[in-house]
């Protein structure tokens, strides 16, 4: 420490680098304080500070995704599993007492098998089947109405389900399990296992001209009108 010419204590000199660093630290501290103050001001309500801290963006995104999932998947309806046995027994009894035409009888056993499987797989489906007043005969009649002489399995599936759940639709998937080695060249080029029946060659027959029949005389008839 040195004395200046006036006799006062000299002010110690500071390095310019230290001065600049100190100035930057001060600005950074003031800037942080300003942001914090604004954040608190944004959450003031009626002159009182709101203690709620804004959720991070990740939390907001997670909440939105959760809400979207709930809306998309809907609400699961719990069903009593006791309805499964009751619905299966109902279908079996209705199949034994089935009434209907030939088309309805053709698909009745198939529809009963499909409905029984669905009931065993899902208690909610079984509950609706059990509580439905229409019988299996009614369901098959609805399915085959207007189908003509043929109908696809897919349409029968859809008709059976929509008889109980009118707003439902179905999607069918087929899985192919290839077991073993691929077919050999001989198998690829083999002839059909079932041959088409041989068609005999057409031989035209000699046509004998037929003489025209003589004209017949008109038959006599009369009409009698009777009144009471």
Phi, psi and omega in degrees: 000135182237156178264141175275182185293337182277352180094357178278162180289132182286147177277127182296137180283144180245147180293140182298325179296318179295324180294316180296317179298319180296321179294318178294319178299320181296316179298318180298318179295317180294322180294316177298319179295325180293316179296316180298320181294319178295320180298320179291323181294323180297336184252023172275138181220118181058038178079358180247145182284131178277129185278355182288128180264132181300138181288145176296160181298326179296320180294321179295317179296320180295319178296318179297318179296323179294317179297319179296320178297319180295322179291321183289314185280336180078193183253131178280128180264120179282136181236152180284123181296346178294339180293338183298307180296322181293319180291319179297318178295322179297315179296317180298316179294321180290329177291321179292328180260026187293140175226139180163177180283185184295320180296317181294320180292330181296323183259358187298312181294321179297313180296319179297320179295317180295313181296322179297319178296316180297322179294320178293331182278334188215121181290329179295318177296318180297323179298316181293319179298318181294322183276347180289130182281338179289148182264176177297326177298317178296319181297313180294326177295321177294321182294316188272358181295123177074018182271347183076217184265359181210154178205145181280156177300324181298318179293326177293317175304308183298316180297322180294318181290317183288345174293331179256325178238089186301331183268007184269161172220164185235158175225127182252141179232143178242129178251132179249119178257109179267117184246134177089190184282157177294163182296146179282172179296325179293321179292326179292324184264006185292158179282162178300142178292327179248116182277148176289144180297143181290136179258118181295147180295144182278126178242113180291138178269152177291126181269123176272124180298139182256129180287139179296141179289144179296147180293135180272145175287145180298136180284148180278136173208162177213158181243132180245126177259128178239140178232148176254000000 
